[in-house]
Amino acid sequence: MRNDLRAGEKAPSCCGTERRYPDLAEGASLFRALADETRLSILRQLREQGEVCACDFLACCAVAQPTVSHHLKVLREAGLVAAEKRGLWVHYKLNPARLERLRELLP
């Protein structure tokens, strides 16, 4: 088979998903952020309590504080949680708009 693509051109998708489902990359990114027990535990605690200080996540997670911080960063970067610094502490809460977007992306 001959390759007729010029430099920098993408091969057409076999099923047209790039044009048909432009939000797949966004969905994959969100689901990757959810694909961890610790992050799911953090989200559940936020759902139950509304707002949680960063220091209080250790009670829900069987991991060290630096690991909790890493997972919170992943959730922040995905937009699933919002953080607000108050003095020395950072308080987290769910981002309802992003969770609604997640619901829209479910098949």
C-alpha positions as CSV (number, residue, x, y, z in Angstrom):
1,M,0.0,0.0,0.0
2,R,1.3,3.4,-0.9
3,N,1.4,6.4,1.5
4,D,-0.1,9.4,-0.3
5,L,0.1,11.7,2.8
6,R,2.2,14.9,2.6
7,A,4.4,15.8,5.6
8,G,2.3,16.8,8.6
9,E,-1.0,15.4,7.2
10,K,-3.0,13.0,9.3
11,A,-4.4,9.8,7.9
12,P,-8.2,9.8,7.7
13,S,-9.8,8.0,10.6
14,C,-11.2,4.6,9.6
15,C,-14.5,5.3,11.4
16,G,-14.6,9.1,11.2
17,T,-14.5,9.6,15.0
18,E,-12.4,12.8,14.8
19,R,-15.2,14.6,13.0
20,R,-18.1,12.8,14.4
21,Y,-17.1,12.9,18.1
22,P,-15.0,16.0,18.6
23,D,-15.3,15.7,22.4
24,L,-13.7,12.2,22.8
25,A,-10.3,13.7,23.9
26,E,-12.0,15.7,26.6
27,G,-13.9,12.7,27.8
28,A,-10.8,10.5,27.8
29,S,-9.0,13.1,29.9
30,L,-11.8,13.3,32.4
31,F,-12.1,9.5,32.7
32,R,-8.3,9.1,33.2
33,A,-8.6,11.5,36.1
34,L,-11.3,9.3,37.6
35,A,-9.5,6.0,37.0
36,D,-7.9,5.8,40.5
37,E,-9.4,4.6,43.8
38,T,-7.8,7.4,45.8
39,R,-9.2,10.1,43.5
40,L,-12.6,8.5,43.6
41,S,-12.4,8.4,47.4
42,I,-11.5,12.1,47.4
43,L,-14.5,12.9,45.1
44,R,-16.8,10.9,47.3
45,Q,-15.6,12.7,50.5
46,L,-16.2,16.0,48.7
47,R,-19.7,14.9,47.6
48,E,-20.6,13.9,51.2
49,Q,-19.0,16.9,53.0
50,G,-19.3,19.7,50.4
51,E,-16.0,21.2,51.2
52,V,-12.8,19.7,52.7
53,C,-9.5,21.1,53.9
54,A,-6.5,19.4,52.2
55,C,-5.3,18.1,55.6
56,D,-8.6,16.2,56.1
57,F,-8.3,14.0,53.1
58,L,-5.8,11.7,54.9
59,A,-8.8,10.2,56.8
60,C,-10.4,8.9,53.6
61,C,-7.3,7.7,51.8
62,A,-4.8,5.1,52.9
63,V,-1.9,7.0,51.4
64,A,0.7,9.6,52.6
65,Q,0.0,13.4,52.3
66,P,2.3,13.9,49.3
67,T,0.3,11.3,47.4
68,V,-3.0,12.9,48.3
69,S,-1.5,16.2,47.1
70,H,-0.6,14.6,43.8
71,H,-4.2,13.2,43.3
72,L,-5.7,16.6,44.2
73,K,-3.5,18.1,41.5
74,V,-4.8,15.6,38.9
75,L,-8.4,16.4,39.9
76,R,-7.7,20.2,39.8
77,E,-6.1,20.0,36.3
78,A,-9.1,18.0,35.1
79,G,-11.3,20.7,36.5
80,L,-13.3,18.3,38.7
81,V,-12.4,20.1,41.9
82,A,-11.8,23.7,42.8
83,A,-9.3,24.9,45.4
84,E,-9.3,28.0,47.6
85,K,-6.4,29.0,49.8
86,R,-7.4,30.3,53.2
87,G,-4.4,31.3,55.3
88,L,-2.2,28.2,55.5
89,W,-4.8,25.8,54.3
90,V,-6.3,24.9,51.0
91,H,-10.0,24.0,50.9
92,Y,-11.4,21.9,48.1
93,K,-14.9,21.5,46.7
94,L,-16.5,19.8,43.6
95,N,-16.9,21.8,40.4
96,P,-20.5,21.1,39.5
97,A,-20.2,22.5,36.0
98,R,-17.4,20.0,35.2
99,L,-19.3,17.1,36.7
100,E,-22.3,18.0,34.6
101,R,-20.0,18.0,31.5
102,L,-18.9,14.6,32.5
103,R,-22.5,13.4,32.6
104,E,-23.0,14.8,29.1
105,L,-20.0,12.8,27.8
106,L,-21.3,9.4,29.1
107,P,-22.5,7.2,26.4
